[in-house]
Amino acid sequence: MKISDVVILQSPSCKKAVRSFAKNTLTENHQYVFALHTDTDSPHVHLTVKNLGFDGKRLHVRKGLPQVWREQFADK
């Protein structure tokens, strides 16, 4: 792990980017929590989503969608 990786992930802009991605992707209908891991050789963020939305509908995560979300986040 490089020091620059840790600085980028711990910066307020990284946390803001994760919150923005979750808000836009989940359309404020689902609760979520994220955890920042900087204790490995590959700093990363875990985003966990409550499946049942505020509207009572479940989030349907079809096969391959998590990879699409990773790529969309990485592009920002």
N, C-alpha and C positions, 0 to 999 in steps of 0.2 A: 504494500500500500504506500502510495506517495503522499507526502504532506499536502500537496496541492489537491488531491482527491478529497481529503478530509475537510479542507477549508471550503471547497466548493459545496460539499454536501451539508456542512454545518452552517453555511451562510443563510441568512434570512431569505434570500432570493430562491434558494433550492426548496426550502420549506413552503414558500409561497407558491412555487411552481407545482409542487405536489398537491397542495390544497386547491389550486386553480384547476388542475387536471381532474381531480376527483369531483369537484363541483360541476364542471362542464360535462364530464363523462356520465356522472350519475344523476345529473339534473336536479340536485338538491332533494331527491326523493329517498335516498338511502343514507343511513348513518355509516360512518367509516372512521377508522383510526389508522394512523401510519406510524411506523417505527423506523428510525434511522440507525443502521448498523455500520459503525466505523471500526469495529474491532476485528475485522477480517482483512485479508489481502485485497478484497474486492468490496469497497464501500458500496452500500446499496440501501434502498428503501423498500419496506414491505407495506403494502396497502391492503387492509382487511375491510371487507364490506359486509354489512348486515343485509342478508338476502331479502328480507321482507321490508318493502318500502313503506313510507308513511301513508301511501294510498291503499295499502293492503295487498298490493300486487308484488309478486316475487320477481327478482332480477333473474333473467334467463341468460346465463353465460354459456353460449354455445362453443363448441370445440374450436380452438384457434383464436378466440376473441382475446384472451389474456395476452397473447403474443402481439396482436394488433395494437392493444393498449400500450404495451411496452414500447413498440416502435413509434406510436404517436407521441408518447411522452418524450422519447429520446430526440424526436425531431424538433421539439420546442426549445 
